[in-house]
Amino acid sequence: MSGLVQSAWLSLQVASAATMLAALIAVPLAWFVARRRLRWLEVAVLLPVVMPPTVVGFALVVLLGNRGPAGWLGVPMVFTVGGAIIAAAVVALPLVYLPTRAAFAAIDPDLRDATRILGASRSQSLWHVDLPLARHGIAAGLLLGFARGLGEFGATLMVLGWLPGKTTLPIAVYAAFERGDLIAAAYPAGLLAMLAVLLVIAHNAVAK
């Protein structure tokens, strides 16, 4: 049971940090694309949705490993929790971005024009008009991103590895299944299922 608690705590840490990291990129980018209609910028953001997680994980191992840019800078992140956070953030990014961009795109441009006429700066318009009106879409995206980060397996496994005492819940399910212990696999699997139900309910509540 202590292993389950450790895996749950690590999963919550990774998912929370990954969601915040994804939001720092997704929200400004969604606001920019919704205003400028530069959909070509979405290509890189949406790639993790259509690419196999193992391919995403392989690319991250190359970038974050000793022979990649992170290694050249002296901060390799493979087999670290920081690397797992980056992997989860990459796969969560599209799910944070899409509802956020849709929410920004739904804002009536006349409202922005009115604030500019009244003397508001672009940043004031963002804080007092765009973000409040898009809050439901942003919240829905954050919940989806957190759920994706919590359940991420393929890319996280390749970056974090499979080390005793340092496994997320999805990796714990796979590790127990691999050694033939279905009962041990059922505990993290059941916990993930319950968390998924709660997150779906929360998403439906904030997306209204």
Salt bridges, closest charged atoms under 4 A:
GLU42 OE2 - ARG39 NE 3.94
GLU42 OE2 - ARG101 NE 2.68
ASP130 OD2 - ARG35 NH1 3.98
ASP130 OD2 - ARG112 NE 3.03
GLU152 OE1 - ARG148 NH1 2.96
